[in-house]
Amino acid sequence: MAIAPIGASIPSPQLTTTLASREAQTGGFGETLQKIVDKVETSSSAANDAVGRMLDGTGDVHEAMIALQSSDLSFQLAVQVRNKFVQAYQDIMRMPV
């Protein structure tokens, strides 16, 4: 088994370019939060549509319940993420300077 020289562990320009393009594709922190909020909103509207179809008689009760549970879980996840951000902010604000 050969041992690679120390210089071999330096990232190549191609790898650095790939990482930079991946960061540009994924967007920033604000965009990630916006995507989470959009998914919660989409899930909520899908649940409302499923309940409406159930009430009209064109939809199934099971479909409506699954959509409602999915919406509830995504909302609970978003609330927990928000709580963690608030807790992290408060911890940072309590740090002595």
trRosetta pair geometry for C-beta under 8 A, 3 or more apart (Angstrom, degrees):
i j d omega theta_ij theta_ji phi_ij phi_ji
4 8 4.2 -97 169 68 114 149
4 9 7.0 124 111 -50 124 80
5 8 5.2 110 64 -11 70 103
6 9 6.3 -52 -170 19 45 110
7 10 6.0 -34 -170 5 53 115
11 15 4.6 -116 -172 82 99 130
11 16 5.5 116 123 -54 122 88
12 15 4.7 98 56 4 79 100
12 16 7.1 -144 96 -3 43 86
13 16 5.5 -55 -147 39 36 113
13 17 6.2 38 154 -20 68 105
14 17 5.7 -54 -148 37 30 111
14 18 6.4 33 152 -21 63 105
15 18 5.6 -52 -148 35 32 113
15 19 6.4 31 154 -17 65 104
16 19 5.9 -54 -148 37 31 109
16 20 6.3 29 154 -17 64 107
17 20 5.7 -55 -145 38 31 110
17 21 6.3 28 157 -16 66 106
18 21 6.0 -57 -146 38 29 106
18 22 6.3 31 154 -21 64 106
19 22 5.6 -53 -147 34 32 113
19 23 6.5 32 154 -19 64 103
20 23 5.8 -52 -150 34 33 110
20 24 6.5 32 151 -18 64 106
21 24 5.5 -53 -148 37 36 113
21 25 6.3 38 153 -22 67 104
22 25 5.7 -54 -147 35 32 111
22 26 6.4 22 159 -13 66 108
23 26 6.2 -60 -143 40 29 103
24 27 7.9 34 177 -70 29 37
26 31 7.8 153 143 88 56 128
26 32 7.5 14 160 -72 94 103
27 30 7.8 -98 153 70 108 68
27 31 3.3 -57 145 70 139 155
27 32 6.6 173 90 -44 106 71
28 31 5.2 104 53 9 63 100
28 32 7.2 -115 109 -5 39 91
29 32 5.7 -55 -153 33 33 113
29 33 6.6 30 152 -15 66 104
30 33 5.7 -54 -149 37 34 110
30 34 6.3 35 152 -21 66 106
31 34 5.4 -53 -147 36 34 115
31 35 6.4 39 152 -23 65 101
32 35 5.7 -50 -151 31 32 112
32 36 6.7 34 150 -19 63 102
33 36 5.6 -51 -152 32 36 113
33 37 6.5 33 152 -15 67 105
34 37 5.7 -54 -148 39 34 110
34 38 6.2 35 152 -21 66 107
35 38 5.6 -54 -145 37 31 113
35 39 6.3 32 155 -20 65 104
36 39 5.9 -55 -150 34 30 109
36 40 6.6 29 152 -18 64 104
36 78 5.7 150 155 -109 110 97
36 81 6.7 -70 -180 69 161 163
37 40 5.7 -53 -150 35 33 111
37 41 6.3 31 153 -17 65 107
37 78 6.9 106 -91 -141 55 138
38 41 5.7 -56 -147 39 32 111
38 42 6.2 33 154 -20 66 106
39 42 5.6 -51 -143 37 32 112
39 43 6.2 34 156 -20 64 106
39 74 6.2 -126 126 -166 97 137
40 43 5.8 -55 -148 37 29 112
40 44 6.3 31 153 -21 63 107
40 71 7.8 93 -162 -156 61 69
40 74 5.0 -176 -107 134 70 109
40 75 5.6 105 -151 -88 113 62
40 78 4.9 -13 -71 -35 146 153
41 44 5.7 -54 -148 35 31 113
41 45 6.5 26 156 -15 65 105
42 45 6.0 -57 -147 38 30 106
42 46 6.3 32 153 -20 65 107
43 46 5.7 -53 -147 36 31 112
43 47 6.5 33 153 -20 64 104
43 67 7.8 178 -173 -170 71 74
43 70 5.8 -132 -158 124 115 94
43 71 4.4 167 140 -105 98 70
43 74 4.6 91 44 44 168 153
43 75 7.6 -146 88 -40 127 80
44 47 5.7 -53 -150 34 31 111
44 48 6.5 32 151 -18 64 104
44 71 5.0 111 -89 -151 50 123
44 75 7.2 75 -71 -64 107 115
45 48 5.5 -49 -147 36 36 114
45 49 6.4 39 152 -20 65 103
46 49 5.7 -52 -148 36 32 112
46 50 6.4 34 152 -21 65 105
46 67 5.5 -135 125 -153 91 117
46 70 7.8 -34 89 87 124 126
46 71 7.1 -173 66 -70 88 110
47 50 5.7 -52 -146 35 32 111
47 51 6.4 31 155 -17 65 104
47 64 7.5 88 -160 -161 66 62
47 67 4.2 169 -105 139 64 98
47 68 4.9 109 -152 -86 121 50
47 70 7.1 -170 -72 65 108 89
47 71 3.9 -51 -33 -25 145 148
48 51 5.8 -54 -147 37 31 109
48 52 6.3 34 152 -20 64 107
49 52 5.5 -55 -149 36 32 114
49 53 6.4 31 153 -18 66 104
49 67 7.8 -105 64 178 77 161
50 53 5.8 -52 -148 37 32 110
50 54 6.4 36 150 -22 64 104
50 59 5.9 165 -163 -174 59 156
50 63 5.4 -143 -154 130 117 92
50 64 4.3 169 137 -105 101 61
50 66 7.9 -111 -179 64 164 76
50 67 3.8 131 19 30 158 159
50 68 7.4 -130 80 -37 127 76
51 54 5.5 -52 -149 34 34 115
51 55 6.4 32 153 -18 66 104
51 64 5.0 101 -86 -148 54 118
51 67 7.5 -135 -34 83 75 126
51 68 7.0 72 -61 -66 109 109
52 55 5.8 -55 -148 37 31 109
52 56 6.4 28 153 -16 65 107
52 59 7.7 86 84 3 50 141
53 56 5.6 -55 -145 40 33 111
53 58 4.9 -83 -163 79 85 92
53 59 2.9 88 119 -32 104 126
53 63 7.6 -35 85 96 126 131
53 64 7.3 -164 66 -73 88 102
54 57 7.8 44 176 -69 29 22
54 59 4.3 -69 -63 83 54 111
54 60 6.9 -48 -101 81 90 18
54 61 5.8 95 -141 -92 125 50
54 63 7.2 -174 -70 71 104 94
54 64 4.1 -22 -40 -47 144 145
56 59 7.0 75 54 7 92 90
59 63 5.6 -114 -180 72 100 131
59 64 6.1 98 128 -50 129 100
60 63 4.2 93 65 3 95 106
60 64 7.0 -163 92 -6 52 83
61 64 5.7 -57 -153 37 34 111
61 65 6.3 30 153 -18 68 107
62 65 5.8 -55 -145 38 31 108
62 66 6.3 31 156 -18 66 106
63 66 5.9 -56 -147 37 28 109
63 67 6.3 27 155 -17 63 108
64 67 5.8 -57 -148 39 30 110
64 68 6.2 30 154 -20 65 107
65 68 5.6 -52 -145 37 32 112
65 69 6.3 30 156 -17 65 106
66 69 5.9 -55 -146 38 30 109
66 70 6.2 32 154 -20 64 108
67 70 5.7 -54 -145 37 30 113
67 71 6.3 31 155 -19 63 107
68 71 5.7 -56 -148 38 30 112
68 72 6.2 31 153 -21 64 107
69 72 5.5 -53 -145 36 32 113
69 73 6.3 32 156 -18 65 105
70 73 5.9 -55 -147 36 29 109
70 74 6.4 24 157 -14 64 107
71 74 6.0 -58 -147 39 29 107
71 75 6.3 28 155 -18 64 108
72 75 5.8 -57 -148 37 29 111
72 76 6.3 29 155 -19 65 107
73 76 5.7 -53 -145 37 31 111
73 77 6.4 34 155 -20 64 104
74 77 5.6 -50 -148 34 33 114
74 78 6.5 34 153 -19 64 104
75 78 5.7 -54 -150 36 33 111
75 79 6.4 33 152 -19 66 105
76 79 5.7 -53 -147 36 33 112
76 80 6.4 31 155 -17 65 106
77 80 5.8 -57 -148 38 30 109
77 81 6.4 32 153 -19 65 105
78 81 5.7 -52 -147 35 32 112
78 82 6.4 35 152 -19 64 105
79 82 5.6 -53 -150 36 32 114
79 83 6.4 35 151 -22 65 104
80 83 5.5 -48 -146 33 35 114
80 84 6.5 37 154 -19 64 102
81 84 5.8 -53 -152 34 32 111
81 85 6.6 32 151 -18 64 104
82 85 5.7 -56 -151 36 33 111
82 86 6.3 31 154 -17 67 106
83 86 5.7 -55 -146 38 32 110
83 87 6.2 32 154 -19 66 108
84 87 5.6 -54 -144 39 31 112
84 88 6.2 32 155 -19 65 106
85 88 5.7 -53 -146 37 31 110
85 89 6.3 33 154 -20 64 106
86 89 5.7 -53 -148 36 31 113
86 90 6.4 30 154 -17 64 106
87 90 5.8 -55 -147 38 31 110
87 91 6.4 33 153 -20 64 106
88 91 5.6 -53 -147 36 32 113
88 92 6.4 31 154 -18 64 105
89 92 5.8 -57 -150 36 30 110
89 93 6.3 27 153 -18 65 108
90 93 5.6 -55 -144 38 33 111
90 94 6.4 30 157 -18 65 107
91 94 5.9 -60 -148 37 30 109
91 95 7.1 48 150 -42 61 92
92 95 5.8 -35 -161 0 38 118
